[in-house]
Amino acid sequence: MTVPAASVQAVDVSISAQADQLVALYKDIHQHPELGFMEVRTAAIVADALRELGFEVTTGIGRTGVAAVMRNGDGPTVMYRADMDANAVAEASGFDYASTVRIVREDGTESSVAHMCGHDAHVVWMLGMARFLAGHRELWAGTAVLIGQPAEEPITGAKAMVADGLYDVIPKPDHFIGIHTAPLPVGTVVSAPGVLMAGTDQIDVTIHGVGGHGSMPQLTKDPVLMAALAITQYQSIVSRTITPQETAVLTVGSVQAGADNNVIPASALIKANIRWFDESVREKLLHGIRAITDAIAAAYEVPDALRPQYTLKGGSTPLVNDAGLAGRLADTFASVLGEHAVIRDFPPVTGSEDVHLLAGPHEDIDFAYLIVGVADPAACAAARARGELFPYSAHSPDFVVDLDAVPLGARLASYAMLELLQR
């Protein structure tokens, strides 16, 4: 089944008419990024827009999440998710709409904030699609459920929404889709079956020691040195305990300790992240982190009362696309954009997501996650000429959503929803 030509034309006319408005909204959200569970302004934009379009809107689910429902007669229920949070990264684009936001986080650290993963585009794509659905109810039937999800980056938002009663305010969907940006050329869309993304865990390791004067380290138990040793030894977990045939990634994204040059602090905090496809690999990574850190603390004779502490924060299982739904959507996109624009076979990547966890207890929901290219094709060609896969990566200061991708993403979201909701 593919979207009828008349419906495709209706999408194109609707999104073209919205294009300037969508780009302006994208720039506005981009200039006002918010970290996970802090998306108060962004959530209000989503909720207000969807209410004006006639959706039944519930806010504050999982702190800042938004759920909206539009019923349009008998038919399937299709859920669509857009994540709303930004990254703790300083933007380097130089655009006149670049983010200059800096905040003080809950842990007291100061951080730049910017949309360096494209979640601002995700929000705009969903709202453009929602306006199309609301204005063309004669072209579809069923129930559209739109989700503005908080806190994807810490991998905690989806679970928070489900735990806070998401399914008390929305019906169980028959189909569930999400869309994400990628530094592929604008006009490219990935709709591939099977395992697409890795599982992940965020773990905080607090190393306690005995602080003191920097001139007399022998009177202390230096947590900074212990943290440094732990960080280097963590990499041996992947290289020496996990078979080379298995995928495993262990990254330390933050180390926080002390404030002065001549003071040895009493503790150090390591923020680590792991990626895996097999549960046994996950267990080896977590066990290795604990074993190494505990051994270092023991070697420095840290008292039992000050042994390292471990806090598992956000986590997600590997993301797996339903083959039938992914193939159906690939056929839809190919019929509109041409087969050359659609990537149907995509290797699993070690990036991670929590979108699929929004299904909660409903394991029988058909789910597909789509990837949309947002990079200038010329920049992609130049990168390939340099021998590089991509012109930039997500979460880097140089991440850019080409403005041509803003209306295109809304079109793709609309095609996908029409395919699953068409009369």
C-alpha positions as CSV (number, residue, x, y, z in Angstrom):
1,M,0.0,0.0,0.0
2,T,1.3,3.5,-0.8
3,V,-0.1,7.0,-0.4
4,P,-2.4,8.0,-3.3
5,A,-1.0,10.7,-5.6
6,A,-3.8,13.1,-4.6
7,S,-2.8,12.8,-0.9
8,V,0.9,13.2,-1.7
9,Q,0.0,16.4,-3.6
10,A,-2.0,17.6,-0.6
11,V,1.0,17.0,1.7
12,D,3.3,18.9,-0.6
13,V,1.0,21.9,-0.9
14,S,0.3,22.0,2.8
15,I,4.0,21.8,3.9
16,S,5.1,24.2,1.1
17,A,2.6,26.7,2.5
18,Q,4.0,26.2,6.0
19,A,7.7,26.2,5.0
20,D,8.6,29.7,6.1
21,Q,6.6,29.3,9.3
22,L,8.3,26.0,10.0
23,V,11.8,27.4,9.4
24,A,11.1,30.3,11.7
25,L,9.8,28.0,14.4
26,Y,12.9,25.8,14.0
27,K,15.2,28.8,14.4
28,D,13.2,29.9,17.5
29,I,13.5,26.5,19.2
30,H,17.1,26.2,18.2
31,Q,17.9,29.5,19.9
32,H,16.1,28.5,23.1
33,P,17.4,24.9,23.8
34,E,16.5,23.1,27.1
35,L,18.1,20.1,28.7
36,G,16.2,16.9,29.6
37,F,13.3,17.5,32.0
38,M,13.8,21.2,31.6
39,E,11.9,21.6,28.4
40,V,9.2,23.9,29.8
41,R,9.2,26.4,27.0
42,T,9.5,23.8,24.2
43,A,6.7,21.7,25.7
44,A,4.5,24.7,25.9
45,I,5.1,25.5,22.2
46,V,4.1,21.9,21.4
47,A,1.1,21.8,23.6
48,D,-0.3,25.2,22.5
49,A,0.2,24.4,18.8
50,L,-1.6,21.0,19.1
51,R,-4.5,22.4,21.1
52,E,-5.0,25.1,18.5
53,L,-5.2,22.3,15.9
54,G,-7.9,20.5,17.8
55,F,-5.9,17.8,19.5
56,E,-6.8,16.6,23.0
57,V,-3.6,17.6,24.9
58,T,-2.2,16.4,28.2
59,T,0.9,18.0,29.6
60,G,3.3,17.3,32.5
61,I,3.6,13.6,31.8
62,G,7.0,12.5,33.1
63,R,7.6,16.1,34.3
64,T,7.6,17.9,30.9
65,G,6.2,15.4,28.4
66,V,3.2,16.1,26.1
67,A,0.7,13.7,24.7
68,A,-1.9,14.7,22.1
69,V,-4.8,12.7,20.6
70,M,-6.9,13.4,17.5
71,R,-9.7,10.9,16.7
72,N,-11.0,10.8,13.2
73,G,-13.4,7.9,12.9
74,D,-12.8,4.2,12.7
75,G,-9.3,3.1,11.8
76,P,-5.9,2.2,13.3
77,T,-4.2,4.1,16.1
78,V,-0.8,5.5,15.1
79,M,1.6,7.0,17.6
80,Y,4.4,9.4,16.6
81,R,7.1,10.7,18.9
82,A,9.3,13.8,18.8
83,D,12.0,14.3,21.5
84,M,12.5,17.8,22.7
85,D,15.7,18.0,24.7
86,A,19.0,19.5,23.8
87,N,22.7,18.8,24.6
88,A,25.2,20.2,27.0
89,V,27.4,21.4,24.1
90,A,28.6,24.8,23.0
91,E,27.5,25.5,19.4
92,A,30.1,26.5,16.9
93,S,28.0,27.1,13.8
94,G,28.3,30.9,13.8
95,F,24.7,31.2,12.5
96,D,22.7,34.3,13.5
97,Y,20.2,31.9,15.2
98,A,22.9,29.9,17.0
99,S,22.4,29.1,20.6
100,T,24.3,31.1,23.2
101,V,22.5,29.6,26.2
102,R,24.4,28.7,29.3
103,I,22.8,27.3,32.5
104,V,23.7,26.1,36.0
105,R,22.7,22.5,36.2
106,E,21.2,20.7,39.2
107,D,24.6,19.4,40.2
108,G,25.9,23.0,40.3
109,T,28.0,22.8,37.2
110,E,27.7,25.4,34.5
111,S,27.1,24.3,31.0
112,S,26.4,25.5,27.5
113,V,23.2,24.2,25.9
114,A,22.5,23.7,22.2
115,H,20.5,21.5,19.9
116,M,23.4,19.4,18.5
117,C,21.3,16.3,17.8
118,G,18.4,17.8,15.8
119,H,15.6,17.4,18.4
120,D,14.5,21.0,17.5
121,A,13.9,19.7,13.9
122,H,12.0,16.7,15.3
123,V,9.6,19.0,17.1
124,V,9.0,21.1,14.1
125,W,8.5,18.1,11.8
126,M,5.8,16.8,14.1
127,L,4.0,20.1,14.3
128,G,4.1,20.5,10.5
129,M,2.7,17.0,10.1
130,A,0.0,17.7,12.8
131,R,-1.1,20.8,10.9
132,F,-1.5,18.8,7.8
133,L,-3.5,16.1,9.6
134,A,-5.8,18.6,11.2
135,G,-6.4,20.4,7.9
136,H,-7.0,17.3,5.8
137,R,-9.2,15.0,7.9
138,E,-10.9,13.8,4.8
139,L,-7.7,12.0,3.7
140,W,-7.2,9.8,6.8
141,A,-9.1,7.8,9.3
142,G,-8.3,6.5,12.8
143,T,-6.5,8.0,15.7
144,A,-3.3,10.0,15.7
145,V,-1.3,10.1,18.9
146,L,1.5,12.6,19.0
147,I,4.1,12.6,21.8
148,G,6.5,15.4,22.8
149,Q,9.1,13.4,24.8
150,P,11.5,14.9,27.3
151,A,15.0,13.7,28.3
152,E,16.0,11.4,25.4
153,E,19.6,12.4,25.8
154,P,19.9,11.0,29.4
155,I,17.8,8.0,28.2
156,T,15.2,8.6,30.9
157,G,12.3,10.4,29.3
158,A,10.4,7.5,27.7
159,K,10.4,5.5,30.9
160,A,9.3,8.5,32.9
161,M,6.3,9.2,30.7
162,V,5.2,5.5,30.8
163,A,5.6,5.4,34.6
164,D,3.7,8.7,35.0
165,G,0.5,7.3,33.3
166,L,1.0,7.9,29.6
167,Y,-1.4,5.0,28.8
168,D,-4.0,6.5,31.1
169,V,-4.5,9.4,28.6
170,I,-3.7,7.8,25.2
171,P,-5.0,4.6,23.6
172,K,-2.7,1.7,22.8
173,P,-1.4,2.3,19.3
174,D,-1.4,-0.3,16.5
175,H,1.7,1.3,14.9
176,F,4.4,3.5,16.4
177,I,7.0,5.5,14.5
178,G,9.7,8.0,15.3
179,I,12.1,10.0,13.1
180,H,15.7,11.2,13.8
181,T,18.1,13.5,12.0
182,A,21.4,12.2,10.7
183,P,24.4,13.8,8.8
184,L,23.3,12.2,5.6
185,P,22.4,14.2,2.5
186,V,19.1,16.1,2.6
187,G,16.6,14.0,0.7
188,T,17.9,10.6,2.1
189,V,15.7,8.5,4.4
190,V,16.6,5.3,6.1
191,S,13.8,2.7,6.8
192,A,15.5,-0.5,7.6
193,P,14.4,-3.7,9.3
194,G,15.9,-5.4,12.4
195,V,18.4,-4.1,15.0
196,L,19.2,-0.5,14.3
197,M,20.7,0.9,17.5
198,A,22.6,-0.3,20.5
199,G,21.5,-0.7,24.1
200,T,23.0,1.8,26.6
201,D,23.5,2.6,30.2
202,Q,24.6,5.8,31.9
203,I,26.6,5.1,35.1
204,D,28.1,7.6,37.6
205,V,31.1,6.4,39.6
206,T,31.9,8.4,42.7
207,I,35.4,7.7,44.1
208,H,35.9,8.8,47.7
209,G,39.3,9.6,49.2
210,V,40.8,11.7,51.9
211,G,41.4,15.3,50.9
212,G,44.2,17.6,52.0
213,H,46.9,20.0,51.0
214,G,48.4,19.6,47.6
215,S,51.9,19.9,49.0
216,M,51.5,16.9,51.2
217,P,49.8,14.2,49.2
218,Q,51.2,11.4,51.4
219,L,48.7,12.5,54.0
220,T,45.7,12.1,51.6
221,K,44.1,9.4,49.6
222,D,43.9,11.2,46.2
223,P,40.6,10.5,44.4
224,V,41.8,12.4,41.3
225,L,44.7,10.0,40.8
226,M,42.4,7.0,41.5
227,A,39.9,8.4,38.9
228,A,42.7,8.8,36.3
229,L,43.8,5.2,36.8
230,A,40.3,4.0,36.7
231,I,39.5,5.8,33.4
232,T,42.6,4.3,31.7
233,Q,41.9,0.8,33.0
234,Y,38.3,0.9,31.9
235,Q,39.4,0.7,28.3
236,S,40.9,-2.7,29.1
237,I,37.5,-4.1,29.7
238,V,36.6,-3.8,26.0
239,S,40.0,-4.9,24.7
240,R,40.7,-7.7,27.1
241,T,37.5,-9.2,28.5
242,I,35.0,-9.0,25.5
243,T,35.5,-11.1,22.4
244,P,36.4,-9.1,19.3
245,Q,33.3,-10.5,17.6
246,E,31.1,-8.6,20.0
247,T,30.3,-4.9,19.9
248,A,31.1,-2.9,23.1
249,V,31.8,0.8,23.7
250,L,32.8,2.4,27.0
251,T,33.1,6.2,27.0
252,V,33.8,8.6,29.9
253,G,32.1,11.8,29.1
254,S,32.8,13.8,32.3
255,V,35.2,13.9,35.2
256,Q,34.5,16.3,38.1
257,A,36.8,16.8,41.0
258,G,38.1,19.7,43.1
259,A,38.3,23.4,42.5
260,D,41.7,24.6,43.4
261,N,45.3,23.9,42.1
262,N,46.7,23.2,45.5
263,V,43.9,21.2,47.2
264,I,43.4,17.5,46.9
265,P,39.6,17.0,47.0
266,A,37.8,14.4,49.0
267,S,36.0,12.8,46.0
268,A,35.9,12.6,42.2
269,L,33.0,11.9,39.9
270,I,33.3,9.9,36.7
271,K,30.3,9.9,34.3
272,A,30.6,6.9,32.0
273,N,28.4,5.5,29.2
274,I,28.3,2.0,27.7
275,R,26.9,0.6,24.5
276,W,26.1,-3.0,23.8
277,F,23.9,-5.3,21.7
278,D,24.1,-8.4,23.9
279,E,23.0,-8.5,27.5
280,S,26.1,-10.6,28.5
281,V,28.3,-7.8,27.1
282,R,26.4,-5.3,29.2
283,E,27.0,-7.3,32.3
284,K,30.7,-7.7,31.6
285,L,31.1,-3.9,31.1
286,L,29.2,-3.1,34.3
287,H,31.1,-5.8,36.3
288,G,34.4,-4.5,34.9
289,I,33.8,-0.9,35.9
290,R,33.0,-2.0,39.5
291,A,35.9,-4.5,39.7
292,I,38.5,-2.1,38.5
293,T,37.3,0.9,40.6
294,D,37.0,-1.2,43.7
295,A,40.5,-2.7,43.2
296,I,42.1,0.7,42.8
297,A,40.4,1.9,46.0
298,A,41.6,-1.1,47.8
299,A,45.2,-0.6,46.5
300,Y,45.1,2.9,48.0
301,E,43.8,1.5,51.2
302,V,40.6,3.5,51.1
303,P,38.5,2.5,54.2
304,D,35.4,0.4,53.6
305,A,33.1,3.2,54.5
306,L,34.6,5.3,51.7
307,R,34.5,2.6,48.9
308,P,33.4,3.8,45.5
309,Q,29.7,4.3,44.8
310,Y,27.9,3.4,41.6
311,T,24.7,5.0,40.3
312,L,22.9,3.5,37.2
313,K,20.9,6.3,35.7
314,G,19.3,6.1,32.3
315,G,19.4,3.0,30.2
316,S,17.8,1.4,27.2
317,T,17.7,-1.9,25.3
318,P,18.7,-2.2,21.7
319,L,16.3,-0.6,19.2
320,V,14.8,-3.1,16.8
321,N,12.6,-2.2,13.8
322,D,9.6,-4.3,12.8
323,A,10.5,-5.6,9.3
324,G,7.0,-5.3,7.9
325,L,6.5,-1.8,9.1
326,A,9.9,-0.6,8.0
327,G,9.4,-2.2,4.6
328,R,6.0,-0.6,4.2
329,L,7.3,2.9,5.0
330,A,10.3,2.4,2.7
331,D,7.9,1.6,-0.1
332,T,5.9,4.7,0.6
333,F,9.0,6.9,0.6
334,A,10.3,5.3,-2.6
335,S,7.0,5.9,-4.4
336,V,7.3,9.6,-3.6
337,L,11.1,10.4,-3.5
338,G,12.3,7.6,-5.7
339,E,14.1,4.4,-4.8
340,H,17.5,6.1,-4.9
341,A,16.5,8.3,-1.9
342,V,15.6,5.3,0.4
343,I,18.1,3.2,2.3
344,R,16.5,-0.1,3.1
345,D,19.6,-1.9,4.4
346,F,21.4,-0.1,7.2
347,P,24.0,-1.6,9.6
348,P,23.4,-1.4,13.4
349,V,25.0,1.7,14.9
350,T,26.3,2.2,18.4
351,G,24.1,5.2,18.9
352,S,21.2,4.6,21.3
353,E,17.6,5.7,21.8
354,D,14.8,5.3,24.3
355,V,12.0,5.9,21.8
356,H,10.9,2.3,21.7
357,L,10.5,2.3,25.5
358,L,7.4,4.5,25.1
359,A,5.6,1.3,24.1
360,G,5.8,0.4,27.8
361,P,4.1,-2.9,28.5
362,H,2.7,-3.3,25.0
363,E,5.2,-5.5,23.3
364,D,3.0,-6.3,20.3
365,I,3.0,-2.7,18.9
366,D,4.5,-2.5,15.4
367,F,7.4,-0.1,15.7
368,A,9.7,1.5,13.1
369,Y,12.4,4.2,13.6
370,L,13.3,6.3,10.6
371,I,16.5,8.3,9.9
372,V,16.4,11.4,7.8
373,G,19.3,13.1,6.2
374,V,19.8,16.8,7.2
375,A,23.2,17.6,5.9
376,D,23.9,19.8,2.9
377,P,24.6,17.4,0.0
378,A,27.7,19.5,-1.0
379,A,29.1,19.2,2.5
380,C,28.5,15.4,2.3
381,A,30.3,15.2,-1.0
382,A,33.3,17.2,0.3
383,A,33.5,14.9,3.3
384,R,33.6,11.9,1.1
385,A,36.3,13.5,-1.0
386,R,38.4,13.9,2.2
387,G,37.8,10.2,3.0
388,E,35.3,10.9,5.8
389,L,32.0,9.2,6.2
390,F,30.1,12.3,7.3
391,P,30.7,16.1,7.3
392,Y,30.1,16.2,11.1
393,S,28.6,14.1,13.8
394,A,25.7,14.4,16.2
395,H,26.6,15.9,19.6
396,S,29.5,17.9,18.1
397,P,29.7,21.7,18.2
398,D,29.6,21.6,14.4
399,F,26.3,19.7,14.0
400,V,24.0,21.5,11.5
401,V,20.5,20.9,10.3
402,D,20.3,22.3,6.7
403,L,17.2,24.5,6.5
404,D,16.0,22.6,3.4
405,A,15.6,19.6,5.7
406,V,13.0,21.4,7.9
407,P,10.0,21.3,5.5
408,L,11.3,18.0,4.0
409,G,11.2,16.3,7.4
410,A,7.6,17.5,7.9
411,R,6.7,16.1,4.5
412,L,8.2,12.7,5.3
413,A,6.4,12.6,8.7
414,S,3.1,13.4,6.9
415,Y,3.7,10.7,4.2
416,A,4.4,8.1,7.0
417,M,1.3,9.0,9.0
418,L,-0.9,9.0,5.9
419,E,0.4,5.6,4.9
420,L,-0.7,4.2,8.2
421,L,-3.9,6.1,8.6
422,Q,-5.2,6.4,5.0
423,R,-8.8,5.7,4.3
